[in-house]
Amino acid sequence: MKQEDTLYHVQLRAGDVGRYVLLPGDPGRVERIARYLDHPRFVASNREYCTWTGSLLGEKVSVTSTGIGCPSTAIAVEELMMIGADTFIRVGTAGGIQPENKTGDVAIITGAIRDEGTTSQYLPIEFPAVADLDVTLALREAAQRLGLRYHLGIAHSKDSFYAEVEPHRMPIAARLLERWEAWKGGGAVASEMEAAVIFILASIHRKRAGGVMLIIGNPAEQMNRQDLEAWNQMLSEDRQILVAIEGLKILIQRDRTAAS
């Protein structure tokens, strides 16, 4: 790839993004996250990929949406790596798995169950999808500093949203429910759709990746209208975004110390 080349999907070229990139799924959430950066500016938008770039503590930081699911996420991460990004934090929402994973809690992801089809195109299924330790510890410290209730643990990365939330209407309902009980029994804390491929690509390319999710909903919770209003309030509080921003500041400071 030439320095001046614009990458086909993300419509970005070298210099457009920093080494640190926050990865929401929703393009509509990119500007909202970018507001927490210094001097944020719009860079590009194409398909599900929207990018803004600003800075934190004087370091260039970008926000790029990945779309929903591992296939589109893989494209975004691959192309961001091509133009110099090396540290990724998935910032999103997820369903809770354990009874104690309540709506409004934050999940800091240490690894991912590869219950999706994309990562098997990269590595055998036996290879684990694991978050970077330094990124994970920075996110945990951020949640502690902010005084937020958080859970540290494995995420379930899946391909089908409705097979999780409405398994009983699927032809393979028994299998889906059995596997859900396995994830729960193994201690997984949240179910989402992108972490596995981010971690696998980071491992292959020797980059760093982590994830922080706001838990929204749990099969163990009985929700009513008042609860739904509480969900919307929690989303507006940007808890997972605040953890990602604070965690990134911690990471930047530690990177500078290590480099000095």
N, C-alpha and C positions, 0 to 999 in steps of 0.2 A: 504494500500500500504506500502510495506517495504521500508526502506531508500535506499536500493541498487537496487530496481526495476527500470527497464528501461520501460518507457511508450511506448505502442505499436506504436502509430502513429507518434509522434514527435521524438521518439527515444532519449529521454532525461531522466535523473534521477535527484534526489535532489542534488543541488550543481552546476548543469550545468548552471543555469540561475540566474540572480539577481531578486530582487523584482520589479524592473522597467523593462518593456519590450515594445519595439517599434514593431508595427505590420504592416508591408507592406503586400500587397497581393502577389506580384511577388517574387518568390525565387531569381530571377536574380537581385533584388534590395537590397537584404539583405547585401551583402558585401559592396555595395556602401554606405549604411547608416552606417554600422559598421566602415567605415573609419573615421567617425567623433568621434568615441570613442577612449579612450586611451587604448593601448595594445590590440586591437581586435584579437580574435582567432576564427577559425572555430570550431564548436562543433559537429554538426550532420546535416545530410540531409536524408530525407526519404519522398517519394512521393512529395507533394507540400510544405512540411515543411522543411525549412532550417534555422538553428540557428547559430548565431555568438554571442560571449560574450566578453565584454570589460569593461571599467569603465568610469565614469564621476565624477569629483570632488572626486575621491577615492571610489565611490560607484559602485558596480557591476551592469552593465546594459546589457541587451540582446536585440537582434533583431531576431524575428522569423516571417517567412512568413506564411500566412494563406491560400494561394490559393484564388480563386475567389468565392465569395458568402458566405452566412451565414452557410450552412451545414459544410463545411470544416473549417471555422473560429471557429465555436462552438467547434469542436474537439480540435483545437489548444489551445484555451483559457481555456477550461476545464482542459486539461492536464498540461498546464503551471501553473494553480492555484494549482493543486495537488502537484507540486514540489516547491511551495513557492512564485510564482509571485503574486503581489497584486496591481500593478499599470500598466495600459495599455494605450498606445497612438496609435491609428490607424493613419498610415502615408500613404497617397495614393493620387490618382487622382479622380476627380469627374466632372460630367457635371454641368454647371451652369443652374440655373432655372430662376432667376430674370433677367430682361434686364440689370441691373447694375452689374451683376456677370460676369465680363469679363475674358477671357482667360488670365491666368497669375496671377489672384488674388488668395489669400489664403482664404479658408473657414475654420473657427474654429467652430466645430460642438457642439451644445448645447443639441441636442436630435435627435431622428430619427423616421421617419414614418415607421411603421412596415408593409411595403408592401411586405412581403416575408413570406415563410412558416415555417421557422425554429423556430422562437421565440414563436409561438403558441403552440409548444411542451413543452414549459417551463411555460408560464403564459398566462392568458386570454388576448385577444387583447386589452381590455380596459386599461391594465396596461402600463404606458408610458415607453419608452426607453429614459432615460435621462443621460446625461454626468455628471461626478463628477464636482462640482463647483470649487474646488481647482485646479484640472487639467485644466479646461477650462480657469480660470483666469490666470494661469501661461502661457498658450499658447497665450492668448490675449496680455499679457505683452511682451512676446517674439516677437510677430509680430510687436508691437509698437517699441520695442528697435531696431529691424532690419529695421524699416522704410518701411515695406511692406504694400501694400494695402490689407485689409482683410475684411471679412464679418463674423459676428457672427450670427449663426442661425441654423435652423433645417435642417437635411439631409433627403433625400428620400432614404430608403434602399429597393432595389428591387431584384427580382430573375432573371429577363430576361434583358440582355443588349440590345438586338435587339428590344424588344417590346418598349423600350424607344426611341432608336435612329431611328427606322424605323417602327413606329406604324401603318402607313397607309397600310402596306402589311399584317397586322395581321387580322385574322377573327373577332377579337373583337376590331377593330380599334376605333370605336366610344367610347367605354367604356374607352379604354386607354387614348384617347385624353381628355375625360371629366375629368378623374381622374388627369391627368397632370395639367389641368387648376385649379383643386382644390388645388393641392400642391402649385402651383404658387400663387393662390389667398390667401392661408394661410400664405405665406411669406417664404416658404422653400427656402434655398439658393443653395443647391447642391444635385445631385443625384448620389448615389454610391451603393455598394452591401454588405457591411459588418458591418457598425456601429451599427445597431439595435441589433444584437445578442451580440456584445461586451458589450453594455450598459446593456442589460437585464441580462446577466450572472454576470456582476459586481454588479448589484443590488441584485440579489439573494444571491450571496456569500459574500456580504458586502465588495467588493473591489472597486477600483477606475478606471475610464476609461474616456478617452476623444478622440478627433479626430481632425486632421488637414489635409486638402485636398488642392491640387493644382487644381484649376478650369481649365479644358481643354475643350473648346467648350461650346456653348450655342445655343439653337435653334433660338435665336434672332440675332445671328451673321451670316453674310454672309461671308463664308470663301473662300479664293483663295489660289494659290500656295504660295504666299508671306506670307500669314497668317500661312500656314502649316509649313513653315520654322521657323516662329516665335514661333510656338508651341514647336518645337524640341529644340530651344534655351532656352525656359523657363524651359523645363524638365531638361536640362543640368545644370541649375542654382540651382537646388535642393532647391527651396524656401520652400516647405512644410517640407523638411527634416531639414533645418536650423531652422525653427520655432520649430519643435519637439525637437531638441537637446537643443536649448536655453531655451525652456519651461521646459524641464526636469531638466536643471541646476537650474532654479528658484525653481522648486518643491523640489528638493533635499535640497537646502539651507533652504527652509521653513520647510521641514520635520525635519531637524536637530534643527532648532530653537524651534519648537513645542515640540521636545523630550527632550530638555535641561532644 
